[in-house]
């Protein structure tokens, strides 16, 4: 009898298991939900978390549907591969089984690479800023299953993280309606209209007096002793100094140029610059540019190459040229793919320590550098036995300019240059044997486009043909591998695939890069491509009511908000870039529609430009071009490309170059003369009499420079 009962029980158990297995087969994703799914991600940052015991999901319908089905809140954890504190939290918390078990039991956990998905990052970063007034990475947001956030923060140590997890899980399980209320209020704040009213009067008057008056709001924040803006941490913010260079061009104000020079000089002497390998770190933690946050980002280095190239054109400083050449060597050596794309970043950490790859003890220096020269090098780089940083380690910090140092030590400058060059070579060779910081080898359209412009700017300043070749190769790579036949761009490329639709900054920056390529090659293909990209954005990003472009396409996956990106930061805002692009294309194509769109866009930002300084730098550059009107430089004839290139040795931020051997643009009509190369300098499509010599054309450009027409 007992045997029969056991058999019956066993039969019932088999039936129940069969039903359960059938249920699992009917919902094959049920098993998948209980695992970490980042192994096949397109993001190196996400792949860094593929071995975590946390059941990380990628952002998408599958993860959100899972949260709805299980009625669990979301943890949306956002970071990037070069982020030091992201690695710390990953090691302390996300690799810890106790933490992971609690996260898996109570949440659906989503990992996001902020560089691949800036659209997601912007929304949840706004949430944490609304809650705390500040933000940063790693960013950890808690949200309802539909994605609406109800709490957000940044880095938390393990014990603090556990407390927060338990509190939020308890709140969600016991008082879900209160959580829904929090989410509603926070989402309402995120969706709050960025622009209080549609502009009724868009006939903006751009005055040189207003432009000149911008100076005071800026210089009050400049650190004239250490460079940059006052306070710490210090970010390079290249576009801010680009505006001041433009301001100097129009006004010849020496104080403005001094603000730029002291910044570039002090950065060049600081630990933020890699003295032996080239390239800049993301920012300095102090006010002196001494101690960097050691990650190296492609977007910083691209913009700084452009900035130092422009400063070299103005000042002729050999140090600025050296930094351009050395930084481009770093890009070529460490961040260039075999397919001619550019990788995103270098990690701050190696061997589990921030900056370990870049620092030296005094004993190391003495063992690496030739004995006869070690004292000089130690003095030049301000190295000590106890270290000029921490734990006996030294950051290489040049004490002064090379010529000043050589003069002080009574060494012939040429001799010192030779000693320093050899020592730097020895130090770099030694450093290359260390464990290298990991590379985030995803390729991003927006950041690659900045790099195209950097190579063009350095080509114009230094006249190295290899720089132009590199720019063209990268542009062709984007066009052939990241752009679809219908004109749609993708955001990313890795392992032969582009998987994420592009955002406004990708379109705007690549359009701008194509315009810059046209101006140094007169290959109309690049201009036509820029026009096509802009027209695509008008079709899929443009808001007719506001006259601005959404950051996301109307074809994008729906998020809880669709936003305008307006203020400039470490990268200029996508709307300010697009507004500048529209103005350039408007003049190059004689397209009044594009010009009017650009005017309408900047009309929203006039007061911000006047009052908010560096956070509207790229808009301020556009304002300058609106005030003084771009100068159209038409060069036609057999040698048009060579003549235009030689003219662009000079810093001419308000000039647009067009031409070639064909009359293929409106402003080129009836200007070609057989067997002659002529230069026409024009404003608003009205041209002066042509000249056939570069000095004469530059005189005409200079005469136009300060005139408000």
Order of alpha helices (4+ residues) and beta strands (2+ residues): alpha-alpha-alpha-beta-alpha-beta-alpha-alpha-beta-alpha-beta-beta-alpha-alpha-alpha-beta-alpha-alpha-beta-beta-beta-alpha-alpha-beta-beta-beta-alpha-alpha-alpha-alpha-beta-beta-alpha-alpha-beta-alpha-alpha-beta-beta-alpha-alpha-alpha-alpha-beta-alpha-beta-beta-beta-alpha
